[in-house]
Amino acid sequence: MISILLATYNWPPALKLCLESLGTQTDLDFEIIIADDGSTAETKHLIDSITANFPVAITHLWQEDQGFRKTRILNQAITAAQGDYLVFLDGDCITQPDFVARHRELAKAGHLVTGSRVLLNQALTNSLLSWPHWSFERFTSNLLRYRLSGGINKYLSLKIKLGKGTWRDYKQFVWRRIKGCNMACWKVDALAVQGFDETMKGWGHEDADFVFRLQHNHIIRTSGSWATEVFHLFHRIHDQSNAAENARRVREKILAKAL
């Protein structure tokens, strides 16, 4: 079974769209573990209202809000996951109906997958948040118009889906296209590297650090582009005051392993 580890923090309207998109998957053999980094009661009320009639099991993990501690709550979600394959997703991302099926297709022993995203601009994001419910059919009926108007930054990768192949495999670690909002690995591999580094404080590069340590542990990175794209809602940039320090620490690890 697949476990979707869904990170969220204080944006219930976005989380609602994300969960609704997961509820319409073509492959429903998965569970959702919501990794909540200290949201207020409004998020809990939303989750409770959705859980009762949802087609798959939802578990809500919550920790007190003490600043950005996504690594800590994700490690709790990894431990709690019942599935042997983990798909990491953020609550500000909307999935396509074949999201789980595509990740299952790309899943392979000894590999991790770094997926891709389609960026939505502020106007389109506001429009979607006003919808009473998520509708993939409604969204895709205007896809070309959204692309031409700048509402989305990609089009072809939503119309053309590519399958498995060694062409997807990275030969070495690169920073590019690592998105913690859409990636996957086997639970046993995540546990082998002790999950995310909880000493990394604040937003930035905790996902790159995780991927680097997996690759250093002989796990092959596979691209999920042209298969697993999610729709990333527009939001204000996070506090990046710790990003440079986190990046320095990752580079330090890379250099140490190279010596």
Secondary structure, DSSP 8 states (H G I E B T S, - for coil): -EEEEEEE-S-HHHHHHHHHHHTT-S---EEEEEEESS--HHHHHHHHHHHTT-SS-EEEEE---SS--HHHHHHHHHHH--SSEEEEEETTEEE-TTHHHHHHHH--TTEEEE--EEEB-HHHHHHHHTSSS--HHHHHTTHHHHHHTTSBS--HHHH------GGGB-SS---TT--TTEEEEEHHHHHHTTSS-TT--SSSSHHHHHHHHHHHTT-EEEE-TTT--EEE--------TTHHHHHHHHHHHHHHHH-
